[in-house]
Amino acid sequence: MQSYGPQPVSRQLPTEEARDLLALTRDLAQREIAPGAAAEEEAGRFPRETFTLIGEAGLLGLPYPEEYGGGGQPYEVYLQVLEELAAARLTVGLGVSVHTLACHAVAHYGSKEQRAEHLPGMLGGTQLGAYCLSEPTSGSDAAALRTRAARDGDDWTIDGTKAWITHGGAADFYTVLARSGGEGAHGISAYLVPGDAPGLSAAPPERKMGLKGSPTAQVHFDGVRVPDTRRIGEPGQGFAIALGALDSGRLGIAACATGVAQAALDAALGYVLERRQFDRPVADFQGLRFMLADMATRIEAGRALYLAAARLRDSGQPFSARAAMAKLFCTDTAMQVTTDAVQLLGGYGYTADFPVERYMREAKVLQIVEGTNQIQRMVVARHLAGPESRG
């Protein structure tokens, strides 16, 4: 008998361990995360206990070394796990992506002592991180940040305000980029700041159109003292650290976007197969079938693009341009697919009784975070044609 309706996404995973890992993720997502997602998002509830559960399942540090409590998995596997989590609830998938971003500096640029001291807690599920780069006056132009770190003996004193911080006020640690030297990209350093550091505070969370369960807030640093042992990398190396993290983080956003798009397609397909008009399922109408075909094709293309970028990363090859392409294409796809899903459901798609309106609201932010899609086009063009001429 032929089977109709949403089908499990077929995966090409490199090992049996990876296949088991994805099966575990899918089971956890459908059993523990998806059932309450709509109600919890409507209530604006941050699912901190879910991140603890994910950590206990070994899913919070997948791309980092096993010797420090990570999963030792390639990005190709980690991103597919992230997609499954985001399909169940974007607040969770995006939260794992941001946490992974926040761990990047210590994992890749920290000293051996810093990695041994901090990574086990970061990767084991007992701590949740946030990434502090953007500011009220420097978003896309990240090198113009004004938060300042001043040397004071064996410590640094940090003053300033960071903006649009996912997990702001809820994080256990913050990876902070601050100006420790002169103007421009070469005057920035990276610091690991505890969430309970004196002088650190968070503003009330932003009131957002989507992702209501994920706190996004300004974070204020008022004379926050950080020992030099929590400076990551060399003084002035912070901007390079930030860019390296963002290349990987953009792949996380691409995977999350693909998960949201897949969830929207599944919901729309399930609806049109059951909804009847003119004495037949609306899925019989060619115009709607073509919409579904286009949605599925875009999703598969996006998935192939982010996985191709991940394989470049895993093999140690340059992947910055491909990461920007993946973030651009997958998030634009999520916006298009979720909008089409609302259209396929008609009036019902515009109501909160069905999940597609939530998916559409959530998809929008993915075109903005971790570098707007206009910035991604600039990155891709720079790799193709070189820097812009100003003379």
N, C-alpha and C positions, 0 to 999 in steps of 0.2 A: 504494500500500500504506500502511495506517495505521501510524504509528510509536508505539511504547509505551515507557514507561520515562522516566527523568530527561531533561528537555529543557533546553537553554540558556535562561536567564532572558531574556525580552524586555526591552529597555531603550528608554526614550525620552530620547535624548541631544540636546543643543541644537545640536551642530555635528559636521561630519565629523571634525574633529580629536579631539573627545571620543569618538566611536565608535572611531576608530583607537586611542586611548589605552586604552579599555576592552578592546579585542581584544588589545593588547599585554599588558595586565595579566593577562588570562585565560590567555594562552599561557604567560607567565612563571610564573604560579601553578601551573598544571597540569604544567609541565615541570620546574621547579626547586624548588618548595616542597612540593606535596602528596605526591609519591612517598615522601619520607623522613619525613613529619611524625609518624607514629605511633611509629616507632622513636626519633626524636630527642626526642620528648616523654617517652617512657618512660625514656630515658637522662638526661633533664633537661638537654639540651644547648641552650645559648643560641646562636641562629643569627646571630652578628654579621656573618658574611660575606654573609648574605642581605640585611641592611640596606644593606651597601655596594653589592650588586648592584641593589637597588631604587633607591638613590640614583643610580647610574650610568644607570639607565633613565629617570631624571627623575621618579620617583614619590614621592620623599621630601619634596618641598616644593610639592605641587600647588596648594594654595589661597593661596600667597603670591606676591608680585609677581615678574615675570620679570626686572626690573632687578636683583634681588638673587639670582638663580639659581633662583627658584621657577618653578612651572608656569603661574601666572596663570589657573588654572582656577576656575570657580565651585564652591561647596560641593556643589551638586547633582551635579557630576561627581566631585569628590574622594571623596564618600561612597560612590558606587557602585564606585569603585576599591577603597576600603577593604573593602567587603563581599566583593569577589572574593578579596582577600588573606586575610581572616578565614575564608572558606569553605575555603581550602586549608590554613591553619594559623592558629589564633587568636593564638598567640604573635607571629606576624608582623603580623597585622592590628592587634592591640591595641598592639603596639610602635610602629607607624606613627602610630596615633592619639595615643599618649602623647607621641611626639616632636613631633607637630604642636601639641599642647597646650603643650609646653615652649617652642616657638618663638613662641607667641602674644604674650607680653609684649613681647619685643623688636620684633616685626613691627608691633604696633599701638600700643605706648606708648613705644618707644625713640626716642631722638633720631635725627636724620638720620645723625650720625656713628656711633652705635651700630649702626644698621641696616647701614650700609656696612661696618663692621668685622666684625660677627658673623654676619649672615644668610647670606652666601655659603657659609661652611663648614657652617652648620647645614642648609642646604637642598640642598647638593650631594652629600651622602652620606658625607663624610669625618668627620662628627661625629654622635653620637647623644645625645639629650637625655633628661632626667628632670624631673619636676615635683614640687616639695617643698612641700606644703601640710599634709597630715595629720600628726598627732603621736600619741604613745602615749596622751595624755589628751585630745586634741581631734580627733575624726573628723568626725562630722556637725556639731558645733559648732565650725566652723573658726575663727570669730572669737576663740575662747578660746586660740589657740595661744600657746606660751610661749617658743619659740626667740627669742632676743633679738639685735638688731643695735645696737651702741653706736658712736657716732661717735668717731673718734680721728684728729684732724687731717684729712687728705685721704682717710682710709680709714674703713672700717667693720669692726668685729670681731664675728663671728657665733658665738654659743654656743647649743647646744641639740641636740635629737634629732628627726628626722623619721621617720615610720613608714609602712609599706605603700608604699614607693617602688618603682614599676616601673622597672627598669634600675638600681636601687640597687647601686652598686659597679661597674657596667659602663658608666655614662654618661660622656660627654666633657664635658658641662656640665649644671648643675642650675639651674633657675629656682626660687629660694627665696623664700618668704614668711616674714618675720621681724618681730618687734615692735621698732620703732624709737622708739615714743613711749609714750603712756599705754595704759590698758586699752581693750578694745573694738575694733570694726572700724576705727576711724579712726587707730589707732596702729600700723598695719602697713605695711611697705614691701616692695618687690620687688627682688631682686638676681639677677645672673647670675654664678654661681660656677663656676670651672673644675673639672673632675673631678679634676685633680691638685693642687688647692690644698693647701698644708700645713695640717694640722689636720683635714682632711676624711677620714673613714673610713666604711666600711660594715660592718655586722654580717653574719654568715653569712646567706644567703638563707633566707626562711621555707620550711618544709616544707608544701606546699599539696596539696590534693586534686586539683587540675587546674592547667593552665598551668605545668607543671613546667619547661618550657624557658625561661620568662620569669622572670628573677630579681626577686624582691620582697624588699626588705630595709630595715631601719632604716639611716638615714644620720646620722652623728654629726658635729657641728661643734664643734670645740674650739679656740676662739680663731682661727677662720679669718678672715684679713684680706682684705678686698675693697676695691679703690679706689672712690671715689665715682663714677668714670666707669662703673662696672658697676651702679650703682643705676638701676633702670628706672622711669621716671615720677617723680612728685614724692614727697617723704617723706609717708607717710600715705595714699598712693593705692593701696597694695598690695592691699587687700581688694577694691576695685572692679576692679582688674586681674584678680584671681583669679576673681571671679564672671563677668566677661566671657569669660574663657578657658573656664570650666566650662560655660557655655551652649553654646559650640561643641563642647567635648569630649564633652558628652552626646550630641550627634548622632553623633559618631564611635563611641561605645559602641553606639548604636542600630543603626548600620550593621554593626558587627561582630557584634552579636547576630543580625541578619537573615542574615548570611553563615553563621553556625553553624547556625541553624535550617534554612536551605536545604540545607546539606550533609547534615544529619540526614534531612531529607525525601527527598533523592536516594538516600541509602544505604538507607533503609527501603523506598522504592518499588522499587528494584532488587532487593531481597531478596524481597519478597512476590510479585513477578512471576515469580520463578524457583522459589520454594519450593512444593512440592506436598504437599497433605494431602487424604485422601479422594478421591484420583484427579483432583484439579484444583488449579490454582494457588490459593494462599491469598488472592490478590488478588481472586478471584471472590466471596469471602464479604462480604456486605453490611456487616457490622459493621466489618470492616477498611477497606472502601472509604470508609465514612463518616469513619473516623478520618483517612484520607489527605486527604479533602476538607476537613475542619476544619483540618488542619495547613497545607495549601496556602493556604486562605483567610486564616488568621491571618498567615502570612508576607507575602502580598500586601498585606494591610491595614497591616502594620507598615512595609513598604517605602514604601507610598504616604504614610504619616504622616511618616516621616523626610525624604522628599523634599519634601513640602509645607513642612516647617519649614526645610529648606535653601533653598528658593526664597524664603521670607520673608527669610532672612538675606541672600541674594544681592541682593535688591532694597532692602536697607537698612531693612526694616520690623522692628518688635519681634518677636522669636521665642522669647523665654525660656520662656513657658508651653508653646508647641508643642514646644520641645526637651525639656522635662521630660516631656510626654506621650509623645513618641517614645521616650525612654530607658525610661520605665516600661513602655509597651506592648510594645516590641520585645524587651526583656530578659525580661519575663514570658512572652512568646510563645516565646522560645528555650528557656526552662525547660520549658514545656509540650510543645513539639514534640519536644525531645530525649528527654523522658520517654516520650512516646508512641512514639518511634522504638525505644527499648529494648523497650517492650512488644510492638511489632509483630514484632520479631525473636525474641521469646520467650527461651528460655535462651541462645541465641547472643548476644542483645543484651546480656547481662550479662557476657560474656567479652571479653577484650582482643583476641580474634581479629577482631572487627568494630569499626569506629570509633565506633559510636553511644554506647557507654558513656563514651568520652572526651569526646564532644560534650556529654553530660549533665553530666559533672563540670565542664567548662569553662563551660557556660551559667550555672551557679550564681553564679560570681563576678561576672558581668555585672549581676546584680541588686543588687550591693553597691558596686562601684567607682564613683567620681565622683558620689557622692551615692546613698545607698541608695534603693530604690524607695519606702520610707516618706517619705523626704525629698522625692522627686519629687511625691508626692501632696500634701505640704504646699505645695510651690511652685505646683502647679496650683490648689489651693484658695485660696491667697493671691491669685492673679490673678482668681479667680472672685468671691470674697467679701470680699476685703480682709484685712488683718492680723487675727490673733486679738485679741479683746478680753480684757484682763486685769483690768478693773475691774468 
